[in-house]
Amino acid sequence: MEDFGAPRNVIDEDALMTPETVTQFGRPPYRIDLLNAIDGVSFSKVWKGATTVSIGPQTIRVIGLADLRANKTATDRPKDAEDARKLLARKPRKNR
């Protein structure tokens, strides 16, 4: 995580494994939130539907569009409802 600018003292492996804990680093609009659970989808479903992206020399897995849509529609937050509306208009990318 240090390659992405996360200070060592921010990434706590125990916290990442604690249900409903969010680890954040960076500042908006470039803040990164590490979530260990999200509404509307299971880890195994997200893992199967994940896509890969390259950020500099790093290749990382990110949630796929279908699962992100499911997550956004499963929450009660107005911002997520707006995000879901925008995501429904997007076409899925092919996994790499």
matplotlib code that plots the C-alpha trace (Angstrom):
import matplotlib.pyplot as plt

x = [0.0, 3.0, 3.4, 0.0, 1.0, -0.5, 1.6, 2.6, 0.9, -2.5, -2.7, -3.6, -4.1, -6.3, -8.6, -8.9, -10.2, -12.6, -16.2, -17.6, -14.2, -13.2, -9.5, -8.9, -5.8, -5.2, -7.4, -10.5, -10.9, -8.1, -8.9, -8.9, -11.3, -10.6, -13.8, -13.9, -17.7, -20.3, -24.1, -25.8, -23.0, -20.8, -17.0, -17.0, -19.3, -17.3, -14.0, -15.4, -16.7, -13.7, -11.7, -8.1, -6.6, -3.1, -2.0, 1.6, 3.5, 0.8, -2.0, -5.0, -8.4, -11.4, -15.1, -16.8, -19.6, -22.4, -21.5, -20.8, -24.3, -25.8, -23.9, -25.0, -28.7, -28.6, -27.7, -30.1, -27.7, -28.9, -25.3, -25.3, -28.7, -27.3, -24.2, -26.4, -28.4, -25.1, -23.7, -26.8, -26.0, -22.5, -21.6, -19.4, -15.8, -14.3, -12.2, -8.5]
y = [0.0, 2.3, 2.4, 4.2, 6.7, 5.0, 5.7, 2.6, 3.8, 4.1, 0.5, -1.7, -5.3, -6.0, -3.1, -4.3, -7.6, -6.0, -6.0, -2.6, -0.8, 1.7, 2.7, 6.0, 7.7, 10.7, 13.8, 14.4, 14.3, 11.7, 10.0, 6.2, 4.3, 0.6, -1.2, -4.8, -5.2, -3.4, -3.7, -5.7, -8.1, -10.7, -10.8, -14.0, -12.4, -9.2, -11.2, -13.2, -10.1, -7.9, -6.2, -5.2, -1.8, -0.5, 2.4, 3.1, -0.1, -1.7, -3.8, -4.0, -5.6, -3.4, -4.1, -4.7, -2.5, -4.9, -5.4, -1.7, -1.0, -3.6, -2.0, 1.5, 0.5, -1.4, 1.6, 4.3, 7.2, 9.9, 10.2, 6.4, 6.6, 9.3, 7.2, 4.2, 6.3, 7.3, 3.8, 2.3, 4.4, 3.0, 0.0, -2.7, -3.0, -6.4, -8.0, -7.9]
z = [0.0, 0.5, -3.3, -3.5, -0.8, 2.3, 5.3, 7.2, 10.4, 8.5, 7.2, 10.2, 9.2, 12.2, 11.4, 7.8, 9.1, 11.6, 10.3, 9.2, 9.6, 7.0, 6.6, 4.8, 3.5, 1.3, 0.9, -1.1, -4.0, -4.1, -0.8, -0.9, 1.3, 2.1, 2.9, 4.1, 3.4, 1.3, 1.0, -1.7, -2.7, -1.1, -1.2, -3.4, -5.9, -6.1, -6.5, -9.4, -11.1, -10.4, -13.2, -13.2, -13.8, -14.0, -11.9, -12.8, -12.5, -10.2, -11.4, -9.0, -8.9, -8.5, -8.2, -11.5, -12.9, -12.2, -8.6, -8.1, -9.4, -7.0, -4.1, -4.9, -5.3, -2.0, 0.2, 1.5, 0.7, -1.8, -3.2, -3.9, -5.6, -7.9, -8.5, -9.4, -11.9, -13.6, -13.5, -15.1, -18.2, -18.5, -20.5, -18.8, -19.6, -20.5, -17.8, -18.6]

ax = plt.figure().add_subplot(projection="3d")
ax.plot(x, y, z, "-o")
ax.set_aspect("equal")
plt.show()
